[in-house]
Amino acid sequence: MSRLIRNFVLAASLTALPAAASTPAQRGLIVFQQVCAACHGMEHVDYGDMAAFGLSPDAIHNWAADQQLPNGTDDNGDPKTRPATPADPILSPYPNEAVGRLANHGLLPPDLSRLAMTLPGGAEQIRHILLSYAPTPAGVKLDEGRYYNTALKWKHIGMPPPLQDGMLTYPDGTKATTQQMATDVSAFLNDVAHPHAAERRRIGVYVLAYLVLVAVLTFVLQRRIWKSRP
C-alpha cells in the first residue's frame, strides 16, 4: 500500500511541473518579441517576468540589454540612456507619446499589459481582431493610416495587418500561419493580463492531490478498523 501511495504522490508532483513542450503562450511570446514589440510595450510587466513562459535567464538578459531606457541627462543637459535589465518594465519602443503618435498617423499604440483584461471580449476578441482584416469595400473611404477590419463596429483600425503566414519560425516546428500566430499571441496576452492564474492552477493541482491522498488513507484506515472488529 505504501508503494501505491508513493507512486501516486510522484505522479501528482509531475503533473504540477511546467510542461517541457512548447505551449501557445510560449509561442505567443515569440510573436510579441518579433512582431508586436515593434510598436507596443507592456509597462506593467518586467522582462524578468518572462521566465514564467520558459525564457532562460540569459535570453531575458540579452533581450533586455538590447533595449535602451531613459537615464537622466548628462553634464550638457542632453538625455542619456542605459540598457534595460531584467528588473525593468517592457516599455513602448517610442521614447515618448508624441513620437509614438507621429509614427502612427496620430494614434498611440496601446500598452498590451492588461489588454486581455480591459478589452471587452478579452483574449478571444484580440484574436478576432487580428484575423478580421479585409480589403476595403468599394465605395468605402478610410482616412490615411486606417485599415478595414470587420471585428470592430466602426469597421476600421489604426494598426496595419501585423501577421502574415510564415513571417517567423517557431522553434518547436509549429507552422506559423496567421491563425496560429493570432491564437498564440492572444494566449500569451491573456496570461500576461492574469499573472497569477498559472500559480492558482498549480496550487489547485497540489490541493486536489492532497485531498485524494487523504481520501485514500481514510479509506484504507477505515477498512482496517472494520476488519479488526470482531
C-alpha positions as CSV (number, residue, x, y, z in Angstrom):
1,M,0.0,0.0,0.0
2,S,2.8,2.4,0.8
3,R,4.3,1.8,-2.6
4,L,0.9,2.7,-4.2
5,I,0.9,6.0,-2.2
6,R,4.5,6.8,-3.2
7,N,3.6,6.3,-6.8
8,F,0.5,8.5,-6.5
9,V,2.4,11.3,-4.9
10,L,5.1,11.2,-7.5
11,A,2.5,11.3,-10.3
12,A,0.8,14.3,-8.7
13,S,4.1,16.2,-8.4
14,L,5.0,15.5,-12.0
15,T,1.6,16.8,-13.1
16,A,2.3,20.1,-11.4
17,L,5.6,20.7,-13.2
18,P,5.7,23.0,-16.2
19,A,5.4,21.1,-19.5
20,A,8.6,20.8,-21.5
21,A,6.7,21.1,-24.8
22,S,6.0,24.4,-26.3
23,T,2.7,26.0,-25.3
24,P,0.5,28.6,-27.1
25,A,1.6,31.2,-24.6
26,Q,5.3,30.4,-25.1
27,R,4.9,30.7,-28.9
28,G,2.9,33.9,-28.3
29,L,5.9,35.4,-26.5
30,I,7.9,34.8,-29.7
31,V,5.2,36.6,-31.7
32,F,5.3,39.5,-29.3
33,Q,9.1,39.8,-29.4
34,Q,9.3,39.6,-33.2
35,V,6.1,41.4,-34.2
36,C,4.2,43.3,-31.5
37,A,7.2,44.8,-29.7
38,A,7.9,46.9,-32.8
39,C,5.1,49.2,-31.7
40,H,3.7,48.1,-28.4
41,G,5.1,47.8,-24.8
42,M,3.9,46.1,-21.6
43,E,4.8,48.6,-18.9
44,H,3.2,46.6,-16.1
45,V,5.4,43.6,-16.9
46,D,9.1,43.2,-16.3
47,Y,11.5,41.4,-18.6
48,G,12.2,39.0,-15.7
49,D,8.5,38.0,-15.6
50,M,9.1,36.2,-18.9
51,A,10.7,33.4,-17.0
52,A,7.2,32.2,-16.4
53,F,7.0,31.5,-20.2
54,G,10.1,29.4,-20.3
55,L,12.6,32.1,-21.3
56,S,16.0,31.4,-19.8
57,P,17.9,34.0,-17.6
58,D,20.4,34.5,-20.4
59,A,17.7,35.1,-23.0
60,I,15.9,37.5,-20.7
61,H,19.1,39.4,-20.0
62,N,20.0,39.6,-23.7
63,W,16.6,40.8,-24.7
64,A,16.5,43.5,-22.0
65,A,20.1,44.6,-22.8
66,D,19.0,45.3,-26.4
67,Q,16.6,47.9,-25.2
68,Q,17.6,51.4,-24.2
69,L,15.8,53.2,-21.4
70,P,16.0,56.9,-20.3
71,N,18.7,57.6,-17.7
72,G,18.5,61.3,-16.9
73,T,20.8,63.8,-18.6
74,D,24.5,64.4,-19.0
75,D,26.5,67.4,-17.9
76,N,25.3,69.2,-21.1
77,G,21.7,68.6,-20.4
78,D,21.4,66.0,-23.1
79,P,19.3,62.9,-22.4
80,K,21.2,59.7,-21.5
81,T,20.1,56.1,-21.9
82,R,21.1,52.8,-20.4
83,P,20.5,49.2,-21.3
84,A,17.4,47.7,-19.7
85,T,17.8,45.0,-17.0
86,P,15.5,42.0,-16.2
87,A,14.0,44.1,-13.4
88,D,12.9,46.9,-15.8
89,P,9.4,47.0,-17.4
90,I,8.9,46.3,-21.0
91,L,8.3,49.8,-22.2
92,S,7.0,51.2,-25.5
93,P,9.7,51.3,-28.2
94,Y,8.8,55.0,-28.7
95,P,10.7,57.4,-26.4
96,N,7.5,59.5,-25.7
97,E,3.9,59.8,-26.6
98,A,4.5,62.5,-29.2
99,V,6.9,60.3,-31.2
100,G,4.5,57.3,-31.0
101,R,1.6,59.4,-32.4
102,L,3.8,60.9,-35.1
103,A,4.8,57.4,-36.3
104,N,1.2,56.1,-36.3
105,H,-0.8,58.8,-38.0
106,G,-1.8,60.5,-34.7
107,L,-2.8,57.3,-32.9
108,L,-0.8,55.9,-30.0
109,P,-0.3,52.1,-30.0
110,P,-1.9,50.8,-26.7
111,D,0.1,49.2,-23.9
112,L,-0.6,45.4,-24.0
113,S,0.0,44.6,-20.3
114,R,-3.7,44.3,-19.4
115,L,-5.4,44.5,-22.8
116,A,-6.8,41.0,-22.5
117,M,-8.4,42.1,-19.2
118,T,-9.7,45.5,-20.2
119,L,-10.8,44.9,-23.8
120,P,-14.4,43.6,-24.0
121,G,-14.2,40.0,-25.1
122,G,-10.7,39.6,-23.7
123,A,-8.2,37.4,-25.5
124,E,-10.8,36.0,-27.9
125,Q,-11.5,39.5,-29.1
126,I,-7.8,40.2,-29.6
127,R,-7.7,37.0,-31.8
128,H,-10.8,38.0,-33.6
129,I,-9.4,41.5,-34.5
130,L,-6.1,40.0,-35.7
131,L,-8.0,37.7,-38.1
132,S,-10.6,40.2,-39.3
133,Y,-8.7,42.4,-41.7
134,A,-10.3,42.6,-45.2
135,P,-10.0,44.6,-48.4
136,T,-11.8,47.9,-48.1
137,P,-15.2,47.5,-49.9
138,A,-15.9,49.6,-53.0
139,G,-17.4,52.9,-52.0
140,V,-15.9,52.9,-48.6
141,K,-13.3,55.6,-48.0
142,L,-10.9,55.3,-45.0
143,D,-8.7,58.0,-43.6
144,E,-4.9,57.6,-44.1
145,G,-3.5,55.2,-41.7
146,R,-6.8,53.3,-41.2
147,Y,-7.4,49.7,-42.2
148,Y,-10.6,47.9,-42.8
149,N,-11.4,45.4,-40.1
150,T,-14.8,43.7,-39.7
151,A,-14.3,42.8,-36.0
152,L,-14.9,46.4,-35.0
153,K,-18.3,48.1,-35.1
154,W,-16.8,51.1,-36.9
155,K,-15.1,48.7,-39.3
156,H,-11.6,50.3,-39.2
157,I,-8.5,50.2,-37.1
158,G,-5.3,52.2,-37.0
159,M,-3.0,49.2,-36.9
160,P,-1.9,47.6,-40.2
161,P,-2.3,43.9,-40.5
162,P,0.6,42.7,-38.3
163,L,0.6,39.0,-39.2
164,Q,1.4,37.1,-42.4
165,D,1.8,33.4,-43.0
166,G,5.4,32.3,-42.5
167,M,6.7,35.6,-41.2
168,L,8.6,33.8,-38.3
169,T,9.8,30.4,-37.4
170,Y,8.6,28.6,-34.2
171,P,11.4,26.5,-32.6
172,D,9.0,23.6,-31.9
173,G,8.2,23.3,-35.6
174,T,4.7,24.5,-35.4
175,K,3.7,26.1,-38.7
176,A,3.4,29.9,-38.3
177,T,0.2,30.6,-40.1
178,T,-1.7,33.8,-39.4
179,Q,-4.4,31.9,-37.5
180,Q,-1.8,30.1,-35.4
181,M,0.1,33.2,-34.5
182,A,-3.1,35.1,-33.6
183,T,-4.1,32.2,-31.3
184,D,-0.7,32.1,-29.7
185,V,-0.2,35.8,-29.1
186,S,-3.8,36.0,-27.7
187,A,-3.0,33.2,-25.3
188,F,0.2,35.0,-24.3
189,L,-1.5,38.3,-23.7
190,N,-4.2,36.6,-21.7
191,D,-1.6,35.0,-19.4
192,V,0.2,38.4,-19.1
193,A,-3.0,40.1,-18.1
194,H,-3.7,37.4,-15.5
195,P,-0.3,36.8,-14.0
196,H,-1.4,34.7,-11.0
197,A,-3.7,32.4,-12.9
198,A,-1.0,29.8,-13.6
199,E,0.1,29.8,-9.9
200,R,-3.5,29.3,-8.9
201,R,-3.9,26.3,-11.2
202,R,-0.7,24.8,-9.9
203,I,-1.8,25.2,-6.3
204,G,-5.1,23.7,-7.2
205,V,-3.4,20.6,-8.5
206,Y,-1.5,20.2,-5.2
207,V,-4.7,20.7,-3.2
208,L,-6.6,18.1,-5.3
209,A,-3.7,15.7,-4.9
210,Y,-3.6,16.2,-1.2
211,L,-7.4,15.7,-0.9
212,V,-7.2,12.5,-3.0
213,L,-4.4,11.2,-0.8
214,V,-6.3,11.9,2.4
215,A,-9.3,10.2,1.0
216,V,-7.2,7.1,0.1
217,L,-5.6,7.0,3.5
218,T,-9.0,7.4,5.2
219,F,-10.5,4.6,3.1
220,V,-7.6,2.3,4.0
221,L,-7.7,3.1,7.7
222,Q,-11.5,2.6,7.8
223,R,-11.1,-0.8,6.1
224,R,-8.5,-1.9,8.7
225,I,-10.7,-0.7,11.5
226,W,-13.7,-2.7,10.2
227,K,-11.6,-5.8,9.7
228,S,-10.2,-5.7,13.2
229,R,-13.7,-5.6,14.7
230,P,-15.0,-9.0,16.0
